[in-house]
Amino acid sequence: MKKKKITSLILAALLATASFVSLTACGDGQTETASSAGEQTTAEASAGMENPWVDCATLTEAIEKAGFDFQVPEGSNAVYRALPNEMIEVIQNVDGKELVYRKSPTDGDNSGDLNQYPYTGGRTVSGIMVILRGESEEKIHVAYFTAFDGTYSIGTSSDLTDKEAQALMKDLIQRNTK
């Protein structure tokens, strides 16, 4: 009987230790990203997934880490990140709106915004077809195009008018024309 009690106490102690280790591993060491495009969430981080993004101090550093060029307009509170050989992301405030600029050497929407919007339309901007997605023509959240050497996108949780989205894309096209 005494052996059963000792064995039970040892098992209970081991279970308690395992639970504590498990809880602390998923605790306050989590990372969150503040991207409206929504890459890695706290739930993913706490599930033990490594954050694939490399935070960079400058756009130049992000370009070096990614291995390809990308030019964006100046904004405030800029955050630069890279997925080596896959993507560059710049999150910044422009005219009071948080914008997420992305470039990848692949085709298709790279915005990271997986929302199903009621409006999808296309516009020719500087001779390039730009796809717009949002609530309506006057509430755009995603604009992207594939040209030159990859796909370029702008995403925002704010509403962009059709005119604003086209102006931002025209600027992005001009900056990245080779």
BAROKE-942488 format. One record per atom (N, C-alpha, C): residue number from 1; x, y, z. Coordinates in nm, 3 decimals, always signed. Each point is the difference from the previous one (the first is absolute). Layout:
<sites>
   i      xx      yy      zz
 NUM       X       Y       Z
...
</sites>
This chain:
<sites>
   i      xx      yy      zz
   1  +0.082  -0.119  +0.000
   1  -0.082  +0.119  +0.000
   1  +0.087  +0.126  +0.000
   2  +0.109  -0.005  +0.078
   2  +0.089  +0.113  +0.010
   2  +0.067  +0.028  -0.136
   3  +0.035  -0.107  -0.075
   3  +0.061  +0.016  -0.132
   3  -0.096  +0.066  -0.096
   4  -0.129  -0.035  +0.008
   4  -0.101  +0.059  -0.089
   4  -0.013  +0.150  +0.027
   5  +0.002  +0.041  +0.126
   5  -0.011  +0.142  +0.035
   5  +0.121  +0.078  -0.053
   6  +0.119  -0.057  +0.018
   6  +0.122  +0.066  -0.046
   6  -0.001  +0.011  -0.152
   7  -0.039  -0.109  -0.067
   7  -0.008  +0.000  -0.146
   7  -0.101  +0.104  -0.046
   8  -0.115  +0.006  +0.066
   8  -0.103  +0.099  -0.036
   8  +0.050  +0.142  +0.019
   9  +0.071  +0.025  +0.111
   9  +0.055  +0.133  +0.026
   9  +0.104  +0.038  -0.105
  10  +0.083  -0.095  -0.039
  10  +0.103  +0.027  -0.102
  10  -0.067  +0.031  -0.134
  11  -0.100  -0.078  -0.037
  11  -0.072  +0.025  -0.125
  11  -0.070  +0.136  +0.002
  12  -0.060  +0.034  +0.112
  12  -0.068  +0.129  +0.011
  12  +0.101  +0.115  -0.012
  13  +0.116  -0.016  +0.061
  13  +0.105  +0.103  -0.009
  13  +0.050  +0.014  -0.143
  14  +0.018  -0.111  -0.069
  14  +0.044  +0.005  -0.140
  14  -0.104  +0.067  -0.089
  15  -0.127  -0.032  +0.020
  15  -0.107  +0.063  -0.078
  15  -0.005  +0.150  +0.027
  16  +0.012  +0.039  +0.125
  16  -0.003  +0.142  +0.034
  16  +0.118  +0.073  -0.063
  17  +0.118  -0.061  +0.004
  17  +0.118  +0.061  -0.062
  17  -0.018  +0.013  -0.150
  18  -0.051  -0.105  -0.064
  18  -0.021  +0.004  -0.146
  18  -0.102  +0.108  -0.036
  19  -0.104  +0.012  +0.079
  19  -0.101  +0.104  -0.026
  19  +0.060  +0.138  +0.015
  20  +0.081  +0.021  +0.103
  20  +0.062  +0.130  +0.022
  20  +0.093  +0.036  -0.115
  21  +0.083  -0.096  -0.043
  21  +0.093  +0.024  -0.110
  21  -0.078  +0.031  -0.127
  22  -0.106  -0.073  -0.024
  22  -0.083  +0.022  -0.119
  22  -0.063  +0.140  +0.002
  23  -0.050  +0.042  +0.113
  23  -0.063  +0.132  +0.010
  23  +0.101  +0.113  -0.015
  24  +0.118  -0.014  +0.060
  24  +0.098  +0.107  -0.011
  24  +0.058  +0.008  -0.139
  25  +0.007  -0.110  -0.071
  25  +0.052  +0.002  -0.137
  25  -0.093  +0.077  -0.092
  26  -0.127  +0.005  +0.034
  26  -0.097  +0.071  -0.084
  26  -0.042  +0.131  +0.064
  27  +0.073  +0.047  +0.098
  27  -0.042  +0.118  +0.076
  27  +0.035  +0.132  -0.065
  28  +0.050  +0.095  +0.081
  28  +0.018  +0.137  -0.042
  28  +0.110  +0.021  -0.102
  29  +0.073  -0.101  -0.039
  29  +0.105  +0.014  -0.100
  29  -0.054  +0.001  -0.142
  30  -0.130  +0.013  -0.014
  30  -0.063  -0.002  -0.131
  30  +0.033  +0.126  -0.078
  31  -0.006  -0.014  -0.132
  31  +0.019  +0.116  -0.084
  31  -0.126  +0.024  -0.079
  32  -0.034  +0.124  -0.018
  32  -0.114  +0.037  -0.080
  32  +0.047  +0.091  -0.111
  33  -0.063  -0.010  -0.116
  33  +0.031  +0.093  -0.107
  33  -0.116  +0.096  -0.014
  34  +0.031  +0.125  -0.030
  34  -0.101  +0.102  -0.012
  34  -0.027  +0.031  -0.145
  35  -0.022  -0.102  -0.078
  35  -0.025  +0.021  -0.142
  35  -0.146  -0.020  -0.031
  36  -0.057  +0.094  -0.069
  36  -0.140  -0.015  -0.038
  36  -0.015  -0.113  -0.100
  37  +0.109  -0.038  -0.064
  37  -0.005  -0.111  -0.093
  37  -0.003  -0.133  +0.073
  38  +0.046  -0.004  +0.127
  38  -0.017  -0.114  +0.088
  38  +0.085  -0.122  -0.030
  39  +0.130  +0.003  +0.023
  39  +0.082  -0.116  -0.024
  39  -0.009  -0.097  +0.116
  40  +0.081  +0.021  +0.104
  40  +0.008  -0.093  +0.111
  40  -0.078  +0.054  +0.117
  41  -0.087  -0.082  +0.055
  41  -0.082  +0.042  +0.112
  41  +0.061  -0.049  +0.130
  42  -0.051  +0.051  +0.112
  42  +0.046  -0.044  +0.131
  42  -0.026  -0.149  +0.017
  43  -0.112  -0.049  -0.049
  43  -0.033  -0.142  +0.012
  43  +0.105  -0.085  -0.071
  44  +0.043  +0.044  -0.119
  44  +0.103  -0.074  -0.072
  44  +0.131  +0.004  +0.076
  45  +0.035  +0.116  +0.053
  45  +0.125  +0.012  +0.073
  45  -0.002  -0.089  +0.124
  46  -0.114  -0.004  +0.069
  46  -0.006  -0.081  +0.121
  46  -0.005  -0.148  -0.033
  47  -0.034  -0.035  -0.123
  47  +0.000  -0.141  -0.040
  47  +0.142  -0.047  -0.031
  48  +0.098  +0.088  +0.015
  48  +0.138  -0.038  -0.019
  48  +0.053  +0.024  -0.140
  49  -0.076  +0.067  -0.084
  49  +0.047  +0.028  -0.135
  49  +0.101  +0.115  +0.006
  50  +0.109  -0.019  -0.070
  50  +0.101  +0.105  -0.007
  50  -0.049  +0.112  -0.092
  51  +0.028  +0.123  +0.037
  51  -0.034  +0.114  -0.085
  51  +0.100  +0.003  -0.115
  52  -0.048  -0.018  -0.126
  52  +0.093  -0.005  -0.113
  52  +0.052  +0.137  -0.042
  53  -0.062  +0.108  +0.046
  53  +0.040  +0.134  -0.039
  53  +0.129  +0.040  +0.070
  54  +0.085  +0.069  -0.074
  54  +0.123  +0.058  +0.055
  54  -0.024  +0.149  +0.012
  55  -0.002  +0.052  +0.122
  55  -0.017  +0.143  +0.020
  55  +0.127  +0.072  -0.043
  56  -0.017  +0.112  -0.067
  56  +0.114  +0.075  -0.053
  56  -0.008  +0.145  +0.047
  57  +0.113  +0.063  +0.012
  57  +0.006  +0.140  +0.045
  57  -0.033  +0.097  -0.113
  58  +0.029  -0.039  -0.125
  58  -0.020  +0.089  -0.114
  58  -0.055  -0.079  -0.119
  59  -0.047  +0.072  -0.098
  59  -0.043  -0.063  -0.125
  59  +0.119  -0.065  -0.069
  60  +0.115  +0.064  +0.005
  60  +0.121  -0.055  -0.061
  60  +0.033  -0.137  +0.060
  61  -0.011  -0.012  +0.130
  61  +0.027  -0.128  +0.066
  61  -0.103  -0.106  -0.042
  62  -0.128  +0.039  -0.011
  62  -0.105  -0.093  -0.044
  62  +0.028  -0.049  -0.143
  63  +0.044  +0.092  -0.085
  63  +0.034  -0.035  -0.139
  63  +0.116  -0.101  -0.001
  64  +0.101  +0.024  +0.083
  64  +0.114  -0.092  +0.007
  64  -0.044  -0.138  +0.048
  65  -0.086  -0.004  +0.102
  65  -0.046  -0.129  +0.055
  65  -0.088  -0.074  -0.100
  66  -0.084  +0.073  -0.074
  66  -0.092  -0.063  -0.096
  66  +0.072  -0.043  -0.127
  67  +0.101  +0.076  -0.039
  67  +0.074  -0.034  -0.121
  67  -0.056  +0.062  -0.127
  68  -0.088  +0.099  +0.013
  68  -0.052  +0.072  -0.116
  68  -0.037  +0.142  +0.041
  69  -0.014  +0.087  -0.099
  69  -0.025  +0.143  +0.024
  69  -0.148  +0.029  +0.021
  70  -0.029  +0.109  +0.072
  70  -0.138  +0.046  +0.023
  70  +0.009  +0.144  +0.046
  71  -0.078  +0.086  -0.063
  71  +0.000  +0.141  +0.037
  71  -0.141  +0.043  +0.039
  72  -0.011  +0.070  +0.112
  72  -0.130  +0.050  +0.048
  72  +0.015  +0.147  +0.037
  73  -0.112  +0.073  +0.005
  73  +0.009  +0.140  +0.043
  73  +0.036  +0.009  +0.148
  74  +0.050  +0.115  +0.040
  74  +0.032  +0.022  +0.141
  74  -0.130  +0.014  +0.079
  75  +0.001  -0.057  +0.118
  75  -0.114  +0.011  +0.091
  75  +0.053  +0.013  +0.141
  76  -0.089  +0.003  +0.096
  76  +0.043  +0.011  +0.139
  76  -0.022  -0.133  +0.071
  77  +0.072  -0.019  +0.109
  77  -0.010  -0.120  +0.083
  77  +0.020  -0.127  -0.082
  78  +0.096  +0.001  -0.089
  78  +0.022  -0.113  -0.091
  78  +0.057  -0.122  +0.072
  79  -0.051  -0.115  -0.039
  79  +0.049  -0.129  +0.045
  79  +0.041  -0.075  -0.126
  80  +0.122  -0.052  -0.002
  80  +0.053  -0.071  -0.116
  80  +0.022  -0.145  +0.037
  81  -0.047  -0.090  -0.087
  81  +0.017  -0.143  +0.025
  81  +0.028  -0.072  -0.131
  82  +0.064  -0.114  +0.012
  82  +0.028  -0.081  -0.119
  82  -0.020  -0.147  +0.031
  83  -0.047  -0.070  -0.101
  83  +0.003  -0.146  -0.003
  83  +0.110  -0.031  -0.101
  84  +0.115  -0.043  +0.043
  84  +0.112  -0.020  -0.093
  84  -0.041  -0.075  -0.127
  85  +0.032  +0.061  -0.114
  85  -0.028  -0.053  -0.134
  85  -0.149  -0.009  -0.034
  86  -0.088  +0.051  +0.085
  86  -0.144  -0.014  -0.023
  86  -0.078  +0.131  -0.002
  87  +0.028  +0.092  +0.093
  87  -0.085  +0.118  +0.010
  87  +0.067  +0.110  +0.083
  88  -0.036  +0.124  -0.036
  88  +0.033  +0.117  +0.081
  88  -0.132  +0.062  +0.041
  89  -0.007  +0.044  +0.126
  89  -0.120  +0.066  +0.049
  89  +0.041  +0.129  +0.070
  90  -0.070  +0.109  -0.032
  90  +0.021  +0.128  +0.065
  90  -0.135  +0.046  +0.052
  91  -0.009  +0.020  +0.131
  91  -0.123  +0.049  +0.064
  91  +0.029  +0.142  +0.045
  92  -0.081  +0.094  -0.044
  92  +0.024  +0.139  +0.038
  92  -0.127  +0.082  -0.011
  93  +0.004  +0.116  +0.063
  93  -0.112  +0.094  -0.009
  93  +0.027  +0.098  -0.114
  94  -0.099  +0.012  -0.088
  94  +0.006  +0.094  -0.110
  94  -0.131  +0.076  -0.001
  95  +0.008  +0.131  +0.012
  95  -0.120  +0.084  +0.003
  95  -0.102  -0.048  +0.103
  96  +0.049  -0.041  +0.117
  96  -0.089  -0.039  +0.109
  96  -0.058  -0.140  -0.009
  97  +0.045  -0.080  -0.098
  97  -0.050  -0.136  -0.015
  97  +0.116  -0.098  +0.009
  98  -0.021  -0.110  +0.073
  98  +0.103  -0.104  +0.005
  98  -0.010  -0.080  -0.129
  99  +0.111  -0.005  -0.073
  99  +0.007  -0.074  -0.125
  99  +0.104  -0.110  +0.011
 100  -0.031  -0.114  -0.059
 100  +0.093  -0.113  -0.004
 100  +0.039  -0.020  -0.145
 101  +0.125  +0.032  -0.030
 101  +0.056  -0.018  -0.135
 101  +0.071  -0.135  -0.002
 102  -0.021  -0.075  -0.108
 102  +0.068  -0.128  -0.013
 102  +0.050  -0.022  -0.142
 103  +0.110  -0.073  -0.010
 103  +0.048  -0.045  -0.130
 103  +0.049  -0.143  +0.016
 104  -0.036  -0.084  -0.099
 104  +0.050  -0.137  -0.005
 104  +0.033  -0.033  -0.145
 105  +0.093  -0.091  -0.022
 105  +0.036  -0.036  -0.138
 105  -0.095  -0.104  -0.060
 106  -0.125  -0.001  +0.044
 106  -0.099  -0.097  -0.046
 106  -0.119  +0.071  -0.062
 107  -0.089  -0.076  -0.062
 107  -0.123  +0.055  -0.057
 107  -0.114  -0.011  +0.101
 108  -0.100  +0.087  -0.014
 108  -0.121  -0.010  +0.082
 108  +0.003  +0.089  +0.122
 109  -0.115  +0.013  +0.062
 109  -0.019  +0.087  +0.116
 109  +0.091  -0.044  +0.114
 110  +0.092  +0.086  +0.038
 110  +0.093  -0.029  +0.110
 110  -0.028  +0.085  +0.123
 111  -0.118  +0.063  +0.005
 111  -0.031  +0.095  +0.107
 111  -0.013  -0.065  +0.136
 112  -0.031  -0.128  +0.005
 112  -0.022  -0.066  +0.128
 112  -0.139  +0.023  +0.055
 113  -0.080  +0.082  -0.067
 113  -0.138  +0.029  +0.043
 113  -0.090  -0.108  -0.059
 114  -0.046  -0.090  +0.083
 114  -0.080  -0.113  -0.046
 114  -0.150  +0.026  +0.005
 115  -0.039  +0.122  +0.033
 115  -0.143  +0.034  +0.004
 115  -0.064  -0.015  -0.137
 116  -0.124  -0.044  -0.002
 116  -0.078  -0.009  -0.123
 116  -0.084  +0.128  -0.009
 117  +0.044  +0.093  -0.081
 117  -0.070  +0.128  -0.013
 117  -0.107  -0.008  -0.109
 118  -0.107  +0.078  +0.015
 118  -0.105  -0.002  -0.103
 118  +0.042  +0.065  -0.132
 119  +0.102  +0.084  +0.005
 119  +0.041  +0.069  -0.123
 119  +0.140  -0.045  -0.042
 120  +0.012  -0.036  -0.127
 120  +0.130  -0.023  -0.065
 120  -0.009  +0.065  -0.136
 121  +0.097  +0.083  -0.031
 121  +0.000  +0.067  -0.129
 121  +0.141  +0.018  -0.051
 122  +0.010  +0.033  -0.127
 122  +0.130  +0.023  -0.060
 122  +0.008  +0.138  -0.061
 123  +0.118  +0.061  +0.007
 123  +0.025  +0.131  -0.060
 123  +0.135  -0.006  -0.069
 124  +0.011  +0.067  -0.113
 124  +0.130  +0.013  -0.064
 124  +0.066  +0.127  +0.053
 125  +0.114  -0.019  +0.063
 125  +0.074  +0.112  +0.059
 125  +0.139  -0.002  -0.062
 126  +0.037  +0.108  -0.066
 126  +0.131  +0.009  -0.066
 126  +0.026  -0.121  -0.091
 127  -0.105  -0.045  -0.067
 127  +0.013  -0.110  -0.094
 127  +0.002  -0.139  +0.063
 128  -0.023  -0.009  +0.131
 128  +0.004  -0.128  +0.072
 128  -0.136  -0.026  +0.064
 129  -0.049  -0.124  -0.013
 129  -0.128  -0.036  +0.062
 129  +0.019  -0.017  +0.150
 130  -0.077  +0.080  +0.076
 130  +0.002  -0.003  +0.146
 130  -0.133  -0.057  +0.046
 131  +0.005  -0.097  +0.090
 131  -0.120  -0.060  +0.057
 131  -0.029  +0.069  +0.133
 132  -0.125  +0.040  +0.020
 132  -0.044  +0.067  +0.122
 132  -0.104  -0.089  +0.069
 133  +0.011  -0.013  +0.133
 133  -0.098  -0.076  +0.078
 133  -0.042  +0.082  +0.120
 134  -0.129  -0.005  +0.033
 134  -0.049  +0.071  +0.116
 134  -0.150  -0.011  +0.016
 135  -0.053  +0.088  +0.084
 135  -0.144  +0.001  +0.024
 135  -0.076  +0.052  -0.121
 136  +0.059  +0.097  -0.069
 136  -0.059  +0.060  -0.120
 136  +0.110  +0.074  -0.075
 137  -0.035  +0.064  -0.111
 137  +0.099  +0.077  -0.076
 137  +0.059  +0.114  +0.082
 138  -0.073  +0.046  +0.097
 138  +0.048  +0.112  +0.083
 138  +0.047  -0.045  +0.139
 139  +0.009  -0.130  +0.021
 139  +0.052  -0.055  +0.126
 139  +0.093  -0.116  -0.033
 140  +0.115  +0.034  -0.056
 140  +0.100  -0.098  -0.043
 140  +0.092  -0.033  +0.118
 141  +0.031  -0.130  +0.016
 141  +0.093  -0.045  +0.105
 141  +0.126  -0.065  -0.055
 142  -0.006  -0.048  -0.122
 142  +0.114  -0.067  -0.062
 142  +0.012  +0.044  -0.145
 143  +0.122  +0.030  -0.041
 143  +0.030  +0.028  -0.141
 143  +0.129  -0.072  -0.033
 144  +0.002  -0.071  -0.113
 144  +0.123  -0.070  -0.038
 144  +0.013  -0.012  -0.150
 145  +0.123  -0.019  -0.043
 145  +0.028  -0.024  -0.141
 145  +0.123  -0.088  -0.012
 146  +0.008  -0.072  -0.110
 146  +0.119  -0.079  -0.031
 146  +0.063  +0.058  -0.125
 147  +0.124  +0.041  +0.011
 147  +0.075  +0.059  -0.111
 147  +0.147  +0.001  +0.036
 148  +0.082  +0.038  -0.099
 148  +0.144  +0.009  +0.020
 148  +0.054  -0.135  +0.047
 149  +0.034  -0.007  +0.128
 149  +0.063  -0.120  +0.053
 149  -0.074  -0.060  +0.119
 150  -0.133  +0.023  +0.007
 150  -0.075  -0.057  +0.112
 150  -0.137  +0.061  +0.018
 151  -0.056  -0.025  +0.117
 151  -0.130  +0.054  +0.037
 151  +0.019  +0.105  +0.108
 152  -0.070  +0.111  -0.016
 152  +0.006  +0.114  +0.092
 152  -0.142  +0.020  +0.055
 153  -0.010  +0.026  +0.131
 153  -0.133  +0.023  +0.057
 153  +0.004  +0.108  +0.106
 154  -0.118  +0.056  +0.023
 154  -0.023  +0.093  +0.110
 154  -0.128  -0.047  +0.068
 155  +0.008  -0.017  +0.131
 155  -0.117  -0.038  +0.078
 155  -0.020  +0.097  +0.113
 156  -0.126  +0.015  +0.041
 156  -0.031  +0.088  +0.112
 156  -0.132  -0.040  +0.063
 157  -0.014  +0.025  +0.128
 157  -0.129  -0.022  +0.065
 157  -0.086  +0.125  -0.014
 158  +0.062  +0.111  -0.038
 158  -0.073  +0.124  -0.027
 158  -0.067  -0.011  -0.137
 159  -0.093  +0.089  -0.026
 159  -0.063  +0.005  -0.132
 159  +0.080  +0.091  -0.092
 160  +0.032  -0.050  -0.118
 160  +0.059  +0.083  -0.104
 160  -0.104  +0.020  -0.109
 161  -0.010  +0.120  -0.051
 161  -0.087  +0.021  -0.115
 161  +0.069  -0.059  -0.122
 162  -0.076  -0.020  -0.105
 162  +0.057  -0.049  -0.126
 162  +0.112  +0.093  -0.044
 163  -0.023  +0.129  +0.011
 163  +0.099  +0.100  -0.042
 163  +0.127  -0.010  +0.085
 164  -0.015  -0.015  +0.132
 164  +0.117  -0.014  +0.089
 164  +0.079  -0.127  -0.032
 165  -0.072  -0.111  -0.019
 165  +0.066  -0.126  -0.030
 165  +0.078  +0.010  -0.131
 166  -0.060  +0.060  -0.101
 166  +0.069  +0.014  -0.128
 166  +0.123  +0.090  +0.012
 167  -0.011  +0.107  +0.078
 167  +0.115  +0.090  +0.018
 167  +0.114  -0.072  +0.072
 168  -0.032  -0.078  +0.102
 168  +0.103  -0.076  +0.072
 168  +0.066  -0.102  -0.092
 169  -0.080  -0.067  -0.082
 169  +0.056  -0.100  -0.091
 169  +0.083  +0.066  -0.110
 170  -0.044  +0.115  -0.048
 170  +0.077  +0.072  -0.103
 170  +0.138  +0.035  +0.055
 171  +0.004  +0.048  +0.124
 171  +0.125  +0.034  +0.065
 171  +0.088  -0.125  +0.016
 172  -0.059  -0.111  +0.042
 172  +0.075  -0.125  +0.018
 172  +0.055  -0.050  -0.134
 173  -0.080  +0.011  -0.105
 173  +0.046  -0.040  -0.134
 173  +0.118  +0.085  -0.044
 174  -0.012  +0.132  +0.017
 174  +0.108  +0.090  -0.041
 174  +0.129  -0.027  +0.076
 175  -0.010  -0.026  +0.129
 175  +0.118  -0.024  +0.082
 175  +0.071  -0.131  -0.036
 176  -0.076  -0.097  -0.052
 176  +0.056  -0.131  -0.024
 176  +0.018  -0.035  -0.147
 177  -0.025  +0.096  -0.090
 177  +0.024  -0.023  -0.141
 177  +0.149  -0.008  -0.025
 178  +0.041  -0.103  -0.069
 178  +0.143  -0.020  -0.027
 178  +0.039  +0.071  -0.127
</sites>
